[in-house]
Amino acid sequence: MMSTTTADPYRVRPRVWIGIVIYLAYVAVVFTVQLLSGIPYTDFGTSGSNLFLGAGLSLIVGAILLAITTTLLGWWRPALFERHRAERRWPIIAPAIMVVALIVNFVSIDWGSYDAAFLAASVVLLLVGFTEELATRGLLLVGLRSRLSEVWVWFLTSAAFGLMHLVNAISGAAIGPTIQQVAFAFGAGTIFYILRRVTGSLIWAMVLHGFWDFSTFALGRGTPGPLAALGGGIEIVAIVIALSSVAFVIRGADEQIPSQRLATP
């Protein structure tokens, strides 16, 4: 009896190496655009033009290239949505606590120090949620799921998310704070992974990520309010809870993507 092949939902079948190449290419593009701007990382927050040319432009270029890549691969659905949400929903506590930290950050921002140009450039920073999430917990995740178990998918996507921040040191940031940023980013990446697994969608992680980065950067402008340090403390609590509970959203996950088309009789 002849065998037929089931309809393939992907234009290109997911492979680990494809996800890794996309991740590395994204980091390279963002770093190159920022380097060509000639603006050191430490000077991004000095003016609206510096912020846009130093950070915003690289995010725009990265977002466009990632959107084109995802479309050509046919990976939008697996990149943005889980096939099955995590059975245990209570680990959503960690992202919820991070939302509390986000609110504290926003009420602590010195909004009076913002002029129109700087505010407009700051809004562009919201794209970081789309670009970094799609590159790591989107396309890299899809590639890794073609071969690896879910515990490795969580660990490697979170580690990749943390390590991408090392380029800040090359762009002028001090190495000590950058290493700390990498560690915190691994923890935040775990929170975003939990949010994806529990809600069944990467979109909520994109939103939280974008507003979180916006808030933490905005705190460096002007004189932040007295509660500014509290936001960082609450974030640490969220990270500890996330690292303690991530196993519960990994357990029973059935998200692995077959690396070959399935044949049917």
C-alpha positions as CSV (number, residue, x, y, z in Angstrom):
1,M,0.0,0.0,0.0
2,M,1.3,3.4,-0.9
3,S,2.2,5.8,1.9
4,T,1.4,9.4,2.0
5,T,2.8,12.2,4.1
6,T,0.8,14.3,6.4
7,A,0.4,18.0,5.6
8,D,3.5,19.7,7.0
9,P,2.7,22.9,9.0
10,Y,6.2,24.2,8.5
11,R,7.9,25.6,5.4
12,V,11.2,24.5,6.9
13,R,11.3,21.7,9.5
14,P,12.6,22.8,12.9
15,R,16.2,21.9,13.6
16,V,18.4,22.7,16.6
17,W,21.1,24.3,14.5
18,I,18.5,26.6,12.8
19,G,17.4,28.0,16.1
20,I,21.0,28.5,17.3
21,V,22.0,30.3,14.0
22,I,18.9,32.6,14.3
23,Y,19.8,33.5,17.9
24,L,23.5,34.2,17.1
25,A,22.5,36.2,14.0
26,Y,20.1,38.3,16.0
27,V,22.8,39.1,18.6
28,A,25.3,39.9,15.9
29,V,22.8,42.2,14.1
30,V,21.9,44.1,17.2
31,F,25.5,44.5,18.3
32,T,26.6,45.6,14.8
33,V,23.9,48.2,14.5
34,Q,24.7,49.5,18.0
35,L,28.4,49.6,17.2
36,L,27.9,51.4,14.0
37,S,26.0,54.1,15.8
38,G,29.2,55.1,17.6
39,I,27.3,55.6,20.9
40,P,28.7,53.8,23.9
41,Y,26.2,51.8,26.0
42,T,26.8,54.1,28.9
43,D,25.6,57.1,26.9
44,F,22.3,55.7,25.7
45,G,20.4,57.5,28.3
46,T,21.9,61.0,27.9
47,S,19.5,62.1,25.1
48,G,16.6,61.0,23.0
49,S,18.8,60.8,19.8
50,N,21.4,58.7,21.6
51,L,18.8,56.4,22.9
52,F,17.1,55.9,19.5
53,L,20.4,55.6,17.5
54,G,22.2,53.5,20.1
55,A,19.4,51.1,21.1
56,G,16.1,51.8,19.3
57,L,17.4,51.5,15.8
58,S,18.9,48.1,16.4
59,L,15.6,46.8,17.8
60,I,13.7,48.0,14.8
61,V,16.2,46.3,12.4
62,G,16.1,43.2,14.6
63,A,12.3,43.1,14.7
64,I,12.0,43.4,10.9
65,L,14.6,40.6,10.2
66,L,13.1,38.3,12.8
67,A,9.6,38.8,11.4
68,I,10.8,38.0,7.9
69,T,12.7,35.0,9.1
70,T,9.8,33.6,11.0
71,T,7.5,34.0,8.0
72,L,10.0,32.3,5.6
73,L,10.4,29.4,8.0
74,G,6.6,29.1,8.7
75,W,7.3,29.0,12.5
76,W,4.9,31.7,13.7
77,R,2.5,29.3,15.4
78,P,5.0,27.2,17.3
79,A,7.0,30.2,18.2
80,L,4.1,32.1,19.7
81,F,1.9,29.3,21.1
82,E,2.1,26.1,23.1
83,R,0.3,23.0,21.9
84,H,-0.7,22.3,25.5
85,R,-0.6,24.7,28.5
86,A,1.1,23.5,31.6
87,E,-1.2,21.4,33.8
88,R,0.0,23.2,37.0
89,R,-1.0,26.8,36.8
90,W,0.1,28.0,40.3
91,P,3.7,28.9,39.2
92,I,2.1,31.9,37.6
93,I,2.8,33.4,41.0
94,A,6.3,34.3,39.9
95,P,5.3,36.4,36.8
96,A,2.5,38.0,39.0
97,I,5.1,39.1,41.5
98,M,7.2,40.5,38.7
99,V,4.2,42.5,37.6
100,V,4.1,44.0,41.2
101,A,7.7,44.9,40.8
102,L,6.9,46.5,37.4
103,I,4.2,48.7,39.0
104,V,6.6,49.8,41.7
105,N,9.2,50.7,39.1
106,F,6.6,52.8,37.1
107,V,5.5,54.8,40.2
108,S,9.2,55.4,41.0
109,I,10.1,56.9,37.5
110,D,11.0,60.6,37.4
111,W,8.6,61.4,34.6
112,G,9.3,65.1,34.9
113,S,12.8,64.5,33.6
114,Y,11.4,63.2,30.2
115,D,11.2,65.5,27.2
116,A,9.2,64.5,24.1
117,A,12.2,63.2,22.2
118,F,13.4,61.0,25.0
119,L,9.9,59.7,25.7
120,A,9.4,58.8,22.0
121,A,12.8,57.0,21.9
122,S,11.9,55.2,25.1
123,V,8.7,53.9,23.7
124,V,10.8,52.2,20.9
125,L,12.4,50.2,23.7
126,L,9.2,48.3,24.1
127,L,10.2,46.4,21.0
128,V,12.8,44.5,23.1
129,G,10.0,42.3,24.4
130,F,9.1,41.3,20.9
131,T,12.6,40.8,19.5
132,E,14.4,39.1,22.5
133,E,11.4,36.8,23.3
134,L,11.0,35.8,19.6
135,A,14.7,35.2,19.2
136,T,15.0,33.1,22.4
137,R,11.8,31.7,23.8
138,G,10.3,31.7,20.3
139,L,12.6,30.6,17.4
140,L,15.4,29.2,19.5
141,L,12.9,27.3,21.6
142,V,11.2,25.8,18.4
143,G,14.6,24.7,17.1
144,L,15.6,23.1,20.5
145,R,12.2,21.3,20.8
146,S,13.0,19.4,17.6
147,R,15.5,17.3,19.5
148,L,15.9,18.1,23.2
149,S,13.8,17.4,26.3
150,E,11.8,20.3,27.8
151,V,14.2,20.7,30.8
152,W,17.0,21.5,28.3
153,V,14.7,23.8,26.3
154,W,14.0,25.8,29.5
155,F,17.6,25.9,30.6
156,L,19.2,26.7,27.2
157,T,16.7,29.4,26.2
158,S,17.1,31.1,29.6
159,A,20.9,30.8,29.5
160,A,21.0,32.2,25.9
161,F,18.8,35.1,27.0
162,G,21.2,35.8,29.8
163,L,24.3,35.5,27.8
164,M,23.1,37.9,25.0
165,H,23.5,40.7,27.6
166,L,27.3,40.2,27.6
167,V,27.5,42.3,24.5
168,N,26.8,45.3,26.7
169,A,30.3,45.0,28.2
170,I,31.8,45.1,24.7
171,S,29.7,48.2,24.0
172,G,31.1,50.1,27.1
173,A,29.3,48.8,30.2
174,A,31.4,47.7,33.2
175,I,32.0,44.0,33.3
176,G,30.9,43.6,37.0
177,P,27.4,45.0,36.5
178,T,27.1,43.2,33.2
179,I,27.8,39.8,34.8
180,Q,25.1,40.6,37.4
181,Q,22.8,41.5,34.5
182,V,23.4,38.1,32.9
183,A,22.5,36.3,36.1
184,F,19.4,38.4,36.6
185,A,18.4,37.9,32.9
186,F,18.6,34.1,33.4
187,G,16.2,34.4,36.3
188,A,13.9,36.7,34.4
189,G,14.1,34.3,31.4
190,T,12.8,31.6,33.7
191,I,9.9,33.8,34.7
192,F,9.0,34.5,31.0
193,Y,9.3,30.8,30.2
194,I,6.8,30.0,33.0
195,L,4.5,32.7,31.7
196,R,4.6,31.0,28.2
197,R,3.9,27.5,29.6
198,V,1.1,28.6,31.9
199,T,-0.7,30.9,29.5
200,G,0.0,28.9,26.4
201,S,1.3,32.0,24.6
202,L,4.6,33.9,24.2
203,I,2.7,37.1,23.7
204,W,2.2,37.8,27.4
205,A,5.9,37.3,28.0
206,M,6.7,39.7,25.2
207,V,4.4,42.3,26.9
208,L,5.8,41.9,30.4
209,H,9.4,41.8,29.0
210,G,9.0,45.0,27.0
211,F,7.5,47.0,29.9
212,W,10.0,45.6,32.4
213,D,13.0,46.7,30.3
214,F,11.3,50.1,29.7
215,S,10.8,50.6,33.4
216,T,14.3,49.6,34.5
217,F,15.9,51.8,31.9
218,A,13.6,54.7,32.8
219,L,14.6,54.5,36.4
220,G,18.0,55.7,35.3
221,R,16.6,59.0,34.1
222,G,16.4,61.9,36.5
223,T,15.9,61.1,40.2
224,P,13.8,58.0,40.9
225,G,11.3,57.9,43.7
226,P,12.0,56.4,47.2
227,L,10.5,53.1,46.3
228,A,12.9,52.4,43.4
229,A,15.0,50.0,45.3
230,L,11.9,48.0,46.3
231,G,11.2,47.0,42.7
232,G,14.6,45.3,42.5
233,G,14.0,43.4,45.7
234,I,10.6,42.2,44.6
235,E,12.2,41.0,41.3
236,I,14.6,38.9,43.3
237,V,11.7,37.3,45.1
238,A,10.0,36.5,41.8
239,I,13.2,35.0,40.4
240,V,13.7,32.7,43.5
241,I,10.1,31.5,43.2
242,A,10.4,31.0,39.5
243,L,13.6,28.9,39.9
244,S,11.9,26.9,42.6
245,S,8.7,26.2,40.6
246,V,9.8,25.9,37.0
247,A,10.0,22.1,37.3
248,F,6.3,22.0,37.8
249,V,5.6,23.6,34.4
250,I,8.2,21.4,32.7
251,R,6.8,18.2,34.2
252,G,4.5,16.4,31.7
253,A,5.2,18.9,28.9
254,D,4.4,17.4,25.5
255,E,5.8,20.1,23.2
256,Q,8.6,18.3,21.4
257,I,8.5,18.8,17.6
258,P,9.2,15.8,15.4
259,S,12.3,16.4,13.3
260,Q,10.8,14.5,10.3
261,R,7.5,14.4,8.6
262,L,5.2,11.7,9.8
263,A,4.2,9.1,7.2
264,T,0.7,7.6,7.2
265,P,-0.5,4.5,5.3
